Amino acid sequence: MSYEPVIVGFLCNWCSYRAADLAGTSRIHYAPNLRVIRVMCSGRVEPQFVLKAFSEGADGVLIAGCHPGECHYVEGNLKALRRFHLLRKMAEQFGIDKDRIQLVWASASEGTVLADRVNSMTLTLKALGPLRWQSGVPAEIPVTEEVH
Amino acid sequence: MSEKIGVYICHCGTNISATVDVSAVAGFAESLPDVKVSRDYKFMCSSVGQEIIEKDIKESGLTRLVVAACSPHMHETTFRAAASRAGMNPYLFEMSNIREHNSWITDDIVAATQKAKALVAASVYRVRSQKPLEPVYVNIHPETLVVGGGIAGIHAALELADAGYKVHLVEREPSIGGHMAQLDKTFPTLDCSACILTPKMFSAGQHPNINLMTYSEVQSIRGFIGNYEVQVRQKQRYVNTALCTGCGICEQKCPKKVVDDVHEAGLGYRKAVYSPFAQAVPKFPVIDTKNCLYFKTGKCRICEKECPTEAIDFEQKETPVDLKVGNVILATGYSLFDPRRLQQYGYGRYPNVFTSLEFERMLNASGPTAGRIVMRDGETCPESVAIIHCVGSRDKNYNEYCSKVCCMYSLKFAHLIMEKTGAEVYNFYIDMRTPGKKYEEFYHRLQEEGAHFIRGRAAMIMDTPFSASEEGKLIVQAEDTLLGRQRRIPVDMVVLSPAMEPRPDAKEIGKLFGLGCDADGFFTERHPKLAPVSTMTDGIFIAGTCQGPKDIPETVAQAGAAASRVLSIISKGKVELEPIKAFIEKELCSGCRICNTLCPYNAISFDEAEKVSFVNEAVCKGCGTCVAACPSQAIVGSHFTSEQLMSEIEGILFDRKEGAEQETVSIAKGGGKR
């Protein structure tokens, strides 16, 4: 059986969740690898949620919000954008490939945009392989010379 | 006390059950913590489905409820109401979206079933930590904004105003009336459009409850249902409406003649200072600065000299007007497809090819030809006329949809041409579509009157004669699909029936008011069948052709429906809002003030005495940005608490735990208390 990654999606209530609804109502077929958690605004997504998802066994996290300038709460999506860049940096320091955290803007009429991103992200994650972050730190840390 | 959770898996007929093994999901749910009852049923949203839930709550003493069915945007309110009826706080209910997000996006039964289990587990885990909440009520401002002064906007405004509520009717053009004011007769009754419209326009202009704002556009809108703050830009007319009597002298004296692209559809002329038509409401003219000689060259001002009441004011400035309204009705109408895009029909190249709106103006007694049907030279009466249906409609290259009204107005044209000129009329149609009261009868009448009907989309119009009989004519080439052969029909005049298209700025307008457009560009209604005038934004309604092509009766019906939806909200006086707000726990707040500047609504302030921040509940919209940012985790976002979302994450990844390794992650799990 081929490896199927699991993506946890944090979708804002107003644009991207409705985009996912629209993808469904339009019967757009896309990878069933996304599991959606609804938040009122992408600005609500705490960095802890993303780390929690990885620690619980997610292979990737997708944050989705309204397009910049279209946020239902004026600029919550811009806050999400700021956190997203920091979070990606931090994830890399944890040894998590930055492509495992992705951000997409999808308006309520862009079911295809969301579906396309889920498809492309699924392919990326398949190439990266399972994360298994929950396995924790290996008992024997490979010591390299650079480490002091 | 441990919770007792009821889980209900909906089949949605076969919409879910064809892709998701619903009984397996229900069986799985039974194994989840605190689940007391787990069932699957054909239609959970049906009255029977809801009764099952209510009965279980009462008889099994359920304390929490999970329904796995469609999107919460579809039926969350339905199941919340069911929970309430059975005595459960509606916020102790959670919905899993296993239709839009799952069964409709894949054919893979194994994957879909597994995903459904994960989504149900997420809801079960989450619902355990949900708290009972009480909805917030806000007062509804009784005034309404209607955008667009065509028949839809006028009708909706009058319905509301007659019911005793104040309406602000905003129209972009100098006069209300819209497309209906351009039409001559209306099908199938052939009553005159102006005769039925102008009394309504007049009432709208005179009504004490209607604040008519013509030559104005909505600049910005903020707020939510019941409490919208709108800014309208009232463009400068350069005419002082307090002094103007509408006598029309300025218009007579103005030396600058301009082609009227709007009301006369390019067929006639107006002046640079103009009132668009004789029955315009309001009667005040405007100065078109693009063409006015004074604005172009700095000389003229004849209108100013001639005006008997000194109403011309070249110094007038645009004025912003602030309004407070509870609801908005958008009735922004349509634009006509530009037939130049279909080059094979030669519109713009051959003078005697007309659009339907040009032809309406020609037929109209108050139009540029005073109602005479003449060719572009203004004199010759045509002996034969071709009417081409579906120009830019039912055509995958342009608009796939049917514009719905063209068959009927083409029949009307055919009747009026034969009545007024006795010319031969040829209709080129794909299918005749005449559903409506007395519409089919009108079609039969035209067949009896001797109009010709050729079934086939016209391929092209040319002016190259193949024989002597085609000399000096326009030749319509089409395949007659009933005869099964090509035909060439020489005619003097061609009338095109172009598609109804969304306004070119529909997308921006939609963005301004927070509503989406469908693939064709028309505004999307909340539900195509059951909520045709509501939109996804509460308190914003749509009516008329901005929602899709439709004829006058249908437009009026929608306008009435939108007005009645608004009335029902106004008469309720209050609207229930979700109690999703942020709160700061004083004991945990360190007073760092990070949240103060983050809030897009400035709802968070700092209490200097106590050195802590606090949220103004009335201003908070519940986005949760502050909750995510608080370094002390002192802010609680109700119904989306960190505890609830963390539990949801655990549930949604229930199948990703690796048994023995679970111990090692317990530290990582500790994060996030609320």
Interface residues (C-beta under 8 A of the other chain):
Chain A: E4 V6 V8 Y17 R18 A20 D21 L22 A23 G24 T25 R27 I28 H29 Y30 A31 P32 L34 R35 V36 I37 R38 V39 M40 C41 G43 R44 V45 E46 Q48 F49 L51 K52 A53 S55 E56 G57 A58 E70 H72 Y73 V74 E75 G76 K79 R83 S107 A108 S109 A115 R132 Q134 S135 G136
Chain B: S71 P72 H73 N97 R99 E100 H101 N102 W104 I105 T106 D107 D108 A111 A112 K115 A118 L119 A122 K511 G514 G516 C517 D518 T524 M536 I580 L598 P600 Y601 K621 G622 C623 G624 T625 V627 A628 A629 G637 F640 S642 L645 M646 E648 I649 E650 I652 L653 R656 K657 E658 E661 Q662 T664 V665 A668 K669 G671 G672
